[in-house]
Amino acid sequence: MAKKIYLDNAATTPIDPAVLEVMMPYLTDFFGNPSSIHSHGRKVKSAIENARKTVASVLNTSPGEIFFTSGGTEADNTALTQSVETLGVKHIISSRLEHHAVLHTLDHLEKAGKVTVSYLENDEKGVLDVDSIPSLLEQNPHSMISLMHGNNEIANLLDLQKVSEMARARGAVFHSDTVQTMGHYTFDLQQLPIDFIVGAAHKFHGPKGVGFLYINARNKILPFIHGGAQERNMRGGTENLYGIIGLARALELANSHLEEHQRHVKGLKSKMIGLLKERIPEVRFNGRSEDVENSLYTVLNVSFPEHRDNEMLLFNLDIEGVSCSGGSACSSGTNQGSHVLNALNLDGSRANVRFSFSRFTTEEEINHAVDILQKIFGAA
Ligand SMILES: Cc1ncc(COP(=O)(O)O)c(C=O)c1O
């Protein structure tokens, strides 16, 4: 059987064996409940607090601002609902290109009559009209901004510093969905005046079902899951102990070799762009993903020319052993198309495929994937 090629790292990444290694003892020997006051409990409680310190130190912030969650979705939901319910936000500025973790929460808050939402305009490359933010903020007191840092489908990046400063200068709250960029870029929260950012461990070679929410200490929040006193009374429920241990190690590993990973993955992305342009006539790239230096370097969204088998493209790639995605992985299977690509008004006769890479992707895999694509598109 042909070797499988995994090019869907924006959906999830394989766990790093070095991460699994530090998790294992917490699935076996160290099984105590972190809330127990005996030694079994104290041992694992201190492991959680060390993990929190690790995350805080990578982000150059304090551990008291890090809350572990079940992943990116919970963290995004919490940032938005806490802003409305405890910080008095009445108006939210966002975009049509956000992940459903944000868009569906906005719909819910709007339908409940709690907020109004303004969506920024975008062009056909998905570039947002961020310059309209200052006037929107001036017209709407008690606003927040919720804009993602790196788009999971088309790889567009937001200038976080610029938008943070716009928000701070006008007293607005700023949340950024950083799920795709956490572990892939450096964050220095002493320099970045932002209120909420998020992480999901499985996007940076950690385990699934665990993430975190950074809440800037200037925001006084209320419990968001009611129950026990975990997460400093804010999120009740026995902690995902081994997940938290894995998350911290994965973030530490990602961060400690960041430049090397960036160089490797950018090299692969440039290589794939070059080969596709050479070998597939009329190939194009969606969003800003072709601009390797100024886009999320782990994602390449390719627009393939009209072909009789385009409807079957992902299926045919899968048969050939190449796993990739036709849109956001979280929505694949619903068959409604991608809301992000729809917002770009793309030519419907072309096929759009997202290839996404990780530090474990090899040049050989890229070459092989392009050979398969050439075979598919070479056949009349
Ligand atoms: C940009 C973005 N935000 C949020 C999420 C949700 O993260 P999780 O599945 O860990 O809840 C994802 C996952 O694909 C994502 O890509």
Ligand as a Chemical Component Dictionary entry (heavy atoms), coordinates in Angstrom:
data_LIG
# 
_chem_comp.id                   LIG 
_chem_comp.type                 NON-POLYMER 
_chem_comp.pdbx_formal_charge   0 
_chem_comp.three_letter_code    LIG 
# 
loop_
_chem_comp_atom.comp_id 
_chem_comp_atom.atom_id 
_chem_comp_atom.alt_atom_id 
_chem_comp_atom.type_symbol 
_chem_comp_atom.charge 
_chem_comp_atom.model_Cartn_x 
_chem_comp_atom.model_Cartn_y 
_chem_comp_atom.model_Cartn_z 
_chem_comp_atom.pdbx_ordinal 
LIG C1 C1 C 0 -9.123  29.292 13.657 1  
LIG C2 C2 C 0 -9.728  28.240 14.520 2  
LIG N1 N1 N 0 -10.416 28.599 15.611 3  
LIG C3 C3 C 0 -10.959 27.699 16.431 4  
LIG C4 C4 C 0 -10.846 26.345 16.180 5  
LIG C5 C5 C 0 -11.460 25.366 17.125 6  
LIG O1 O1 O 0 -10.502 24.688 17.884 7  
LIG P1 P1 P 0 -10.871 23.332 18.635 8  
LIG O2 O2 O 0 -11.286 22.344 17.595 9  
LIG O3 O3 O 0 -9.634  22.950 19.369 10 
LIG O4 O4 O 0 -11.995 23.618 19.572 11 
LIG C6 C6 C 0 -10.149 25.912 15.039 12 
LIG C7 C7 C 0 -10.054 24.473 14.684 13 
LIG O5 O5 O 0 -10.005 24.111 13.517 14 
LIG C8 C8 C 0 -9.570  26.892 14.192 15 
LIG O6 O6 O 0 -8.874  26.549 13.103 16 
# 
loop_
_chem_comp_bond.comp_id 
_chem_comp_bond.atom_id_1 
_chem_comp_bond.atom_id_2 
_chem_comp_bond.value_order 
_chem_comp_bond.pdbx_ordinal 
LIG C1 C2 SING 1  
LIG C2 N1 SING 2  
LIG C2 C8 DOUB 3  
LIG N1 C3 DOUB 4  
LIG C3 C4 SING 5  
LIG C4 C5 SING 6  
LIG C4 C6 DOUB 7  
LIG C5 O1 SING 8  
LIG O1 P1 SING 9  
LIG P1 O2 DOUB 10 
LIG P1 O3 SING 11 
LIG P1 O4 SING 12 
LIG C6 C7 SING 13 
LIG C6 C8 SING 14 
LIG C7 O5 DOUB 15 
LIG C8 O6 SING 16 
# 
